[in-house]
Amino acid sequence: MSRTQVDRNEEAIARAKAFDWWFSQFNGLYNTMLTLSWGRRHRRALPYIRGPRVLEVSFGMGYLMSQYADRFDTTGIDYNPRYIEVTGRRLKAKKIDAKLLHGDAHALPFPDASFETLVNTDAFTLYENPKKAMSEFYRVLVPGGQLVLMEYDYPRDGNLLGRLWVEWARLLKVPYIDFNTLLTSTGFTFEDHPVGNFGMLHMYVATKPLSATTAADANAQGVSAG
Ligand SMILES: C[S@@+](CC[C@H](N)C(=O)[O-])C[C@H]1O[C@@H](n2cnc3c(N)ncnc32)[C@H](O)[C@@H]1O
């Protein structure tokens, strides 16, 4: 399979979702992993989060959200009700206010240009339709707004160990997405920061161009938004 393809393997997605379900049931273990290990990587997103309005899609246990939500007008959306409950408790314990909603990354229930930053970590490869989800991310950001996305892909510098990590993930049938192609074709410009596993783990800081036209603007002008 070519590197540029978006590899959507139904069986792989079903397996990833089942894995996610088990994680949500054993959230104490998941939380320990986040706090001890993945959390350090996730916190690298913090300097890139700008307000006032921040949306986190697929927040899971809300570890990252609990690190920034007190400083912004924060909304979270996840399709697993168990995570909404657990994250709600976690934020309440820290006296942090955030709107947590049940919903789907493919159909975000917000008007165009609603957020300055959209955060998404370790979830995107689970989505059935990456093009649709990415175009939703783009739509709800204001022009000049930023997507901060953490996922896996081939290392930018092509180093062997990073490539082997990716091949290993693909061998295990973790769904694969070519993020360079997907972000560019959606209309984002982006920086790509390596954040782990020899450059296999990326933090994409992607900007919606200031010149981007929202659907509302396009309707007002009688043209179709790209
Ligand atoms: C592996 S967890 C990652 C959670 C969190 N972002 C983190 O990094 O710890 C994947 C998350 O994606 C969510 N998810 C999967 N498919 C989704 C969809 N279509 N819409 C919204 N959330 C989804 C799951 O409920 C889960 O919270």
The ligand as a Tripos MOL2 file, in Angstrom:
@<TRIPOS>MOLECULE
LIG
   27    29     1     0     0
SMALL
NO_CHARGES

@<TRIPOS>ATOM
      1 C1         -7.3950    6.5330   22.6990 C.3       1 LIG1
      2 S1         -8.6390    7.6340   23.3070 S.3       1 LIG1
      3 C2         -7.7430    9.1700   23.4080 C.3       1 LIG1
      4 C3         -8.3500   10.0680   24.4210 C.3       1 LIG1
      5 C4         -7.5650   11.3340   24.7460 C.3       1 LIG1
      6 N1         -7.6020   12.2760   23.6520 N.3       1 LIG1
      7 C5         -6.1280   11.0070   25.1220 C.2       1 LIG1
      8 O1         -5.2180   11.3550   24.3590 O.co2     1 LIG1
      9 O2         -5.9440   10.4040   26.1740 O.co2     1 LIG1
     10 C6         -9.6680    7.8830   21.8640 C.3       1 LIG1
     11 C7        -10.8650    8.7780   22.1220 C.3       1 LIG1
     12 O3        -11.5570    9.0090   20.8930 O.3       1 LIG1
     13 C8        -12.9580    8.9990   21.1570 C.3       1 LIG1
     14 N2        -13.6410    8.8050   19.8600 N.ar      1 LIG1
     15 C9        -13.4740    7.7910   18.9870 C.ar      1 LIG1
     16 N3        -14.2350    7.9610   17.8920 N.ar      1 LIG1
     17 C10       -14.9040    9.1450   18.0710 C.ar      1 LIG1
     18 C11       -15.8260    9.8880   17.2880 C.ar      1 LIG1
     19 N4        -16.2290    9.4500   16.0860 N.pl3     1 LIG1
     20 N5        -16.2660   11.0690   17.7560 N.ar      1 LIG1
     21 C12       -15.8690   11.5320   18.9730 C.ar      1 LIG1
     22 N6        -14.9930   10.8720   19.7590 N.ar      1 LIG1
     23 C13       -14.5140    9.6890   19.3280 C.ar      1 LIG1
     24 C14       -13.0930    7.8830   22.1760 C.3       1 LIG1
     25 O4        -14.3100    7.9170   22.8660 O.3       1 LIG1
     26 C15       -11.8850    8.1910   23.0790 C.3       1 LIG1
     27 O5        -12.1930    9.1600   24.0370 O.3       1 LIG1
@<TRIPOS>BOND
     1     1     2 1
     2     2     3 1
     3     2    10 1
     4     3     4 1
     5     4     5 1
     6     5     6 1
     7     5     7 1
     8     7     8 2
     9     7     9 1
    10    10    11 1
    11    11    12 1
    12    11    26 1
    13    12    13 1
    14    13    14 1
    15    13    24 1
    16    14    15 ar
    17    14    23 ar
    18    15    16 ar
    19    16    17 ar
    20    17    18 ar
    21    17    23 ar
    22    18    19 1
    23    18    20 ar
    24    20    21 ar
    25    21    22 ar
    26    22    23 ar
    27    24    25 1
    28    24    26 1
    29    26    27 1
@<TRIPOS>SUBSTRUCTURE
     1 LIG1         1 GROUP 0 **** ****
